Amino acid sequence: QVQLVESGGGLVQAGGSLRLSCAASGRTFSTVAMGWFRQAPGKERDFVGAITWNGFSTYYADSVKGRFTISRDNAKNTVYLQMNSLKPEDTAIYYCATSKWGIPGTAPYDYDYWGQGTQVTVSS
């Protein structure tokens, strides 16, 4: 059993920044690749980015590349999503998830455990 708890969401103006955290428990976190997804109302859950177990490699959706940064602290069992230059179209519920694979994929089915999500709202 794995538990993931996201935090750090909120309301921010366009151009602002937020840092999301995802705290993991119940599994050997340091051996697992992690991903971030987001889902806006009425839309599918979209890939945001991912990070390998050792943090050496990161992957991003084109829509966030250059603005978002994923990092992790295996000593704290936590993965982070730093979001800068936020846009109204970034408004969504953000989820972290554990990857089934060593090289994380970009589809929801590549992930097995999910957090409950944290709301990010960007006002124009």
N, C-alpha and C positions, 0 to 999 in steps of 0.2 A: 504494500500500500504506500502511495506517495501523496503527500499533501503539499500544495503550492498555494501561497497566499501573496497576491499582488497588493501593492500600496503605492501611494504617491500621485494618484490621479487628482483631477480638479478642474477648475475653470481658469483659463488664462486667455489673455488677449493675443491676437495675431502678432507674430514676431517674438513672442515670449518663449520661455523654456519650462520644461518639467523633467523630473527624473523619476521614473518608475522603478520600483523594486519588486523582486519576486523571491520570497523566502521559501526554501524547500526543506522538507523533513521526510523521514521514513525510507530513504534510499541513499545509496552511495552517490551523492550529488556530484562529487568531483570526477566521476567516470562517465557522466551523461552530458551529451550535447543538449542545448536548450534553445528554444525558439520563442519569438514574440509574434502574436497575431493581433488583428483588430477587426472589429465588426461594427459597422454603422447600421442604423435602423433600416430594415428592409433589404439589406445587402448580405452577401456571403462573407464568411470569415476569411480575411486576406492575410497573407504572409507579410510580415514587417521586416523581420531579420532573425538571424540565428548565430550561435557561437558554439564552437567545438568544446569538448570537455576541458581542454587545457587553455582555452582562450586564445590560442594562436591564430585561429582563423575565424573571420566573421563574414556574414553574408547579409545583403540588404536588398529589399525591393527597390526598384528604380525610383519610385515615388518618394522615398525617404533618404536615398543615398546622398551623403554630404550634409545631412541635417541631423540624422539620428546616429547614435553610437551605442553598441551593445558591449557590455563588459561583465566580468564575473569575479567574485571573490570566493574561492572554494573553501577557504577557512571559515567563512561566514555562511556557507551554503546559500548564497544569494547571487542572483543575476540582475543586472541593471539595464535600463533603457533610458539613455539620455536623449531628450528630444529638444532640439533647438530650432529657431526660426519657424515656429509652429504656424500652421495655416488652418483656416476654418475646415478645410477638407480632411484634416487629421482628426476631427471629432469622431469618436468611436469608443466602444468598450475595448480595452486592451487586455489580452490574455497572454500568460506565459504557459509553456508546455514543455514536457520532457520528450526528447527525440527518441524514436525507436532505433535509430541508426547512428553510427559514429560520425558519419558525414550528414549533417542535418538536411532534410528536404525542405521543400517550400509548400507542401500541401498539408492540410489538417490531418490526413490519414497517415502521415509520416510521424505523428506524435501520439503518445498514449495517455499521459496524465496531464490534466489541465487545471489551472486555477479558476477562481470564480469571476475574475475580471475586475478591472477598475476603470471608471468612467473618466474620459478626457474630453473636455469641451473647450473649443477654441472659438472665441468670439471675434467678429470682424470689426 
